[in-house]
């Protein structure tokens, strides 16, 4: 096993911060540290508003550029899409964020993978016209067969190594394919790409 992943906790509420830290301390493979030293930052909030989205952006802008896993007590319609657009790498609802799921989301973020529970993915897909919000949009665009194959497996919840094994690609190739898609359509991450592709009928 490699070195533990350094993970920090960011919260506006000290009670939420203490509870999240307590959960993370029980997770093997993680080392709780100060947010400034973290590879992954867990932001735990009651609800998602402008202040919380600013914290996501500020955390991502830190010189270490930690991945952000957002744990929210509740998410209103459209919040998941806003969180992804702000740079969140993973989303969890607090009622589902037990130690095992939290650790899974943090470790996925550390590997540059993204986690998004099905109900939150549905929330993203339910946003009318979401696919038109990116510069240039998806209109008139198409995915190559390779890009579609990779995104379909991402949508099914597979991570980089699993996708590489299933498609007989190297993990680096899988990462490059996803990176190319997100750059071309100016998306934030894998979940964002899957949501937009599904919304536009490209998958």
DRENDO-1510 file (C-alpha; in Angstrom, 1 decimal, always signed):
<recs>
REC; n; res; u; v; w
REC; 1; UNK; +0.0; +0.0; +0.0 .
REC; 2; UNK; +1.3; +3.5; -0.8 .
REC; 3; UNK; +1.5; +6.5; +1.4 .
REC; 4; UNK; -1.7; +7.7; +2.9 .
REC; 5; UNK; -3.6; +10.5; +1.0 .
REC; 6; UNK; -3.4; +13.7; +2.9 .
REC; 7; UNK; -6.9; +15.1; +3.3 .
REC; 8; UNK; -8.1; +18.3; +4.9 .
REC; 9; UNK; -11.5; +19.4; +6.1 .
REC; 10; UNK; -13.0; +22.8; +5.3 .
REC; 11; UNK; -16.3; +23.9; +7.0 .
REC; 12; UNK; -18.1; +27.0; +8.0 .
REC; 13; UNK; -19.6; +25.2; +11.0 .
REC; 14; UNK; -17.1; +23.8; +13.6 .
REC; 15; UNK; -19.5; +21.0; +14.5 .
REC; 16; UNK; -19.6; +19.8; +10.9 .
REC; 17; UNK; -15.9; +20.1; +10.7 .
REC; 18; UNK; -15.4; +18.0; +13.8 .
REC; 19; UNK; -17.8; +15.3; +12.6 .
REC; 20; UNK; -16.1; +15.1; +9.2 .
REC; 21; UNK; -12.6; +14.9; +10.7 .
REC; 22; UNK; -13.8; +12.2; +13.1 .
REC; 23; UNK; -15.1; +10.1; +10.2 .
REC; 24; UNK; -11.9; +10.6; +8.1 .
REC; 25; UNK; -9.7; +9.5; +11.0 .
REC; 26; UNK; -11.2; +6.1; +10.9 .
REC; 27; UNK; -10.5; +5.6; +7.2 .
REC; 28; UNK; -7.5; +3.6; +6.2 .
REC; 29; UNK; -5.4; +5.1; +3.5 .
REC; 30; UNK; -6.1; +8.7; +4.5 .
REC; 31; UNK; -4.1; +11.0; +6.7 .
REC; 32; UNK; -6.0; +14.0; +8.1 .
REC; 33; UNK; -4.0; +17.2; +7.8 .
REC; 34; UNK; -4.5; +21.0; +7.5 .
REC; 35; UNK; -6.3; +22.0; +4.4 .
REC; 36; UNK; -3.2; +23.9; +3.1 .
REC; 37; UNK; -1.2; +20.6; +3.0 .
REC; 38; UNK; -4.0; +18.5; +1.6 .
REC; 39; UNK; -4.2; +16.6; -1.7 .
REC; 40; UNK; -7.9; +16.4; -1.2 .
REC; 41; UNK; -10.1; +18.8; +0.7 .
REC; 42; UNK; -13.5; +17.8; +2.0 .
REC; 43; UNK; -15.9; +20.7; +2.2 .
REC; 44; UNK; -18.8; +20.0; +4.4 .
REC; 45; UNK; -21.8; +22.3; +4.4 .
REC; 46; UNK; -25.5; +22.4; +5.4 .
REC; 47; UNK; -26.7; +23.9; +2.1 .
REC; 48; UNK; -24.9; +25.2; -1.0 .
REC; 49; UNK; -25.0; +28.9; -1.7 .
REC; 50; UNK; -22.7; +31.6; -3.2 .
REC; 51; UNK; -20.5; +31.6; -0.1 .
REC; 52; UNK; -20.0; +27.8; -0.3 .
REC; 53; UNK; -19.3; +27.9; -4.0 .
REC; 54; UNK; -16.7; +30.6; -3.4 .
REC; 55; UNK; -15.0; +28.3; -0.9 .
REC; 56; UNK; -14.9; +25.5; -3.5 .
REC; 57; UNK; -13.2; +27.9; -6.0 .
REC; 58; UNK; -10.9; +29.4; -3.4 .
REC; 59; UNK; -9.8; +25.9; -2.2 .
REC; 60; UNK; -9.1; +24.8; -5.8 .
REC; 61; UNK; -7.1; +28.0; -6.3 .
REC; 62; UNK; -4.7; +27.1; -3.5 .
REC; 63; UNK; -1.1; +26.5; -4.7 .
REC; 64; UNK; -1.5; +22.8; -3.9 .
REC; 65; UNK; -4.7; +22.7; -6.1 .
REC; 66; UNK; -6.4; +20.1; -3.9 .
REC; 67; UNK; -9.3; +18.2; -5.3 .
REC; 68; UNK; -12.6; +19.1; -3.5 .
REC; 69; UNK; -15.1; +16.6; -2.3 .
REC; 70; UNK; -18.3; +18.4; -1.3 .
REC; 71; UNK; -20.5; +16.9; +1.4 .
REC; 72; UNK; -23.8; +18.7; +1.8 .
REC; 73; UNK; -26.8; +18.3; +4.1 .
REC; 74; UNK; -29.1; +19.1; +1.2 .
REC; 75; UNK; -28.9; +20.2; -2.4 .
REC; 76; UNK; -31.5; +22.2; -4.1 .
REC; 77; UNK; -32.4; +21.8; -7.8 .
REC; 78; UNK; -29.3; +22.8; -9.8 .
REC; 79; UNK; -26.9; +22.8; -6.9 .
REC; 80; UNK; -25.0; +19.7; -8.2 .
REC; 81; UNK; -24.4; +21.3; -11.5 .
REC; 82; UNK; -23.2; +24.5; -9.8 .
REC; 83; UNK; -20.9; +22.5; -7.6 .
REC; 84; UNK; -19.3; +20.7; -10.5 .
REC; 85; UNK; -18.9; +24.0; -12.4 .
REC; 86; UNK; -17.1; +25.5; -9.4 .
REC; 87; UNK; -14.6; +22.6; -9.5 .
REC; 88; UNK; -15.9; +20.0; -7.0 .
REC; 89; UNK; -14.5; +16.6; -7.8 .
REC; 90; UNK; -17.0; +14.6; -5.8 .
REC; 91; UNK; -20.4; +15.1; -4.3 .
REC; 92; UNK; -22.1; +13.3; -1.4 .
REC; 93; UNK; -25.2; +14.0; +0.6 .
REC; 94; UNK; -24.4; +14.0; +4.3 .
REC; 95; UNK; -27.0; +11.3; +5.1 .
REC; 96; UNK; -25.1; +8.9; +2.8 .
REC; 97; UNK; -21.6; +10.0; +3.7 .
REC; 98; UNK; -20.5; +7.2; +6.1 .
REC; 99; UNK; -16.8; +6.6; +6.5 .
REC; 100; UNK; -16.6; +4.0; +3.7 .
REC; 101; UNK; -18.3; +6.2; +1.1 .
REC; 102; UNK; -16.4; +9.3; +2.2 .
REC; 103; UNK; -13.1; +7.4; +1.9 .
REC; 104; UNK; -14.1; +6.1; -1.5 .
REC; 105; UNK; -14.9; +9.7; -2.7 .
REC; 106; UNK; -11.7; +11.1; -1.3 .
REC; 107; UNK; -9.5; +8.3; -2.8 .
REC; 108; UNK; -11.2; +8.6; -6.2 .
REC; 109; UNK; -10.6; +12.4; -6.1 .
REC; 110; UNK; -6.9; +11.8; -5.3 .
REC; 111; UNK; -6.7; +9.6; -8.4 .
REC; 112; UNK; -8.3; +12.3; -10.5 .
REC; 113; UNK; -11.6; +10.4; -10.7 .
REC; 114; UNK; -14.9; +11.8; -9.8 .
REC; 115; UNK; -17.8; +10.4; -7.7 .
REC; 116; UNK; -21.4; +11.5; -8.1 .
REC; 117; UNK; -24.3; +9.4; -6.6 .
REC; 118; UNK; -27.1; +8.5; -9.1 .
REC; 119; UNK; -29.7; +10.9; -7.6 .
REC; 120; UNK; -27.3; +13.8; -7.9 .
REC; 121; UNK; -26.5; +12.8; -11.5 .
REC; 122; UNK; -30.2; +12.9; -12.2 .
REC; 123; UNK; -30.4; +16.3; -10.6 .
REC; 124; UNK; -27.7; +17.5; -13.0 .
REC; 125; UNK; -29.5; +15.9; -16.0 .
REC; 126; UNK; -32.8; +17.5; -15.0 .
REC; 127; UNK; -31.6; +21.0; -15.5 .
REC; 128; UNK; -33.3; +22.4; -18.7 .
REC; 129; UNK; -30.9; +23.5; -21.3 .
REC; 130; UNK; -27.8; +22.6; -19.3 .
REC; 131; UNK; -25.9; +21.4; -22.3 .
REC; 132; UNK; -26.2; +24.8; -23.9 .
REC; 133; UNK; -24.4; +26.6; -21.1 .
REC; 134; UNK; -20.9; +25.7; -22.2 .
REC; 135; UNK; -19.1; +27.9; -24.7 .
REC; 136; UNK; -20.0; +26.5; -28.1 .
REC; 137; UNK; -22.3; +23.9; -26.5 .
REC; 138; UNK; -22.6; +20.4; -27.8 .
REC; 139; UNK; -24.7; +21.4; -30.8 .
REC; 140; UNK; -23.3; +20.0; -33.9 .
REC; 141; UNK; -20.6; +18.2; -32.0 .
REC; 142; UNK; -20.0; +14.5; -31.8 .
REC; 143; UNK; -17.9; +12.1; -29.8 .
REC; 144; UNK; -15.5; +9.7; -31.4 .
REC; 145; UNK; -16.1; +6.0; -30.8 .
REC; 146; UNK; -13.2; +5.8; -28.4 .
REC; 147; UNK; -14.5; +8.9; -26.5 .
REC; 148; UNK; -18.0; +7.4; -26.3 .
REC; 149; UNK; -16.7; +4.1; -25.0 .
REC; 150; UNK; -14.7; +5.8; -22.3 .
REC; 151; UNK; -17.5; +8.1; -21.2 .
REC; 152; UNK; -20.1; +5.3; -21.1 .
REC; 153; UNK; -17.9; +3.4; -18.7 .
REC; 154; UNK; -17.3; +6.5; -16.6 .
REC; 155; UNK; -21.1; +7.0; -16.5 .
REC; 156; UNK; -21.4; +3.4; -15.3 .
REC; 157; UNK; -19.2; +4.3; -12.3 .
REC; 158; UNK; -15.9; +2.7; -13.4 .
REC; 159; UNK; -12.7; +4.3; -12.5 .
REC; 160; UNK; -9.6; +4.8; -14.7 .
REC; 161; UNK; -7.9; +1.5; -14.1 .
REC; 162; UNK; -11.1; -0.5; -14.7 .
REC; 163; UNK; -11.8; +1.4; -17.9 .
REC; 164; UNK; -8.3; +0.8; -19.2 .
REC; 165; UNK; -8.6; -2.9; -18.5 .
REC; 166; UNK; -12.0; -3.2; -20.1 .
REC; 167; UNK; -11.0; -1.3; -23.3 .
REC; 168; UNK; -7.4; -2.6; -23.4 .
REC; 169; UNK; -6.1; +1.0; -23.2 .
REC; 170; UNK; -3.4; +2.3; -20.8 .
REC; 171; UNK; -4.6; +4.3; -17.8 .
REC; 172; UNK; -2.8; +7.3; -19.3 .
REC; 173; UNK; -4.8; +6.9; -22.6 .
REC; 174; UNK; -8.1; +6.9; -20.6 .
REC; 175; UNK; -7.1; +10.0; -18.7 .
REC; 176; UNK; -6.1; +11.7; -21.9 .
REC; 177; UNK; -9.4; +10.9; -23.6 .
REC; 178; UNK; -11.4; +12.4; -20.7 .
REC; 179; UNK; -9.0; +15.4; -20.5 .
REC; 180; UNK; -9.5; +16.1; -24.2 .
REC; 181; UNK; -13.3; +15.9; -23.9 .
REC; 182; UNK; -13.4; +18.3; -20.9 .
REC; 183; UNK; -11.0; +20.7; -22.5 .
REC; 184; UNK; -12.8; +20.7; -25.9 .
REC; 185; UNK; -16.2; +21.5; -24.3 .
REC; 186; UNK; -14.8; +23.5; -21.4 .
REC; 187; UNK; -16.1; +21.2; -18.7 .
REC; 188; UNK; -14.8; +20.9; -15.2 .
REC; 189; UNK; -14.4; +17.2; -14.6 .
REC; 190; UNK; -15.7; +13.7; -15.5 .
REC; 191; UNK; -19.1; +14.0; -13.9 .
REC; 192; UNK; -19.6; +17.2; -15.7 .
REC; 193; UNK; -18.7; +15.6; -19.0 .
REC; 194; UNK; -21.0; +12.6; -18.5 .
REC; 195; UNK; -23.9; +14.8; -17.4 .
REC; 196; UNK; -23.6; +17.1; -20.4 .
REC; 197; UNK; -23.1; +14.2; -22.9 .
REC; 198; UNK; -26.2; +12.4; -21.5 .
REC; 199; UNK; -28.2; +15.6; -21.5 .
REC; 200; UNK; -27.3; +16.3; -25.2 .
REC; 201; UNK; -28.0; +12.7; -26.2 .
REC; 202; UNK; -24.5; +11.9; -27.1 .
REC; 203; UNK; -24.4; +8.8; -25.0 .
</recs>
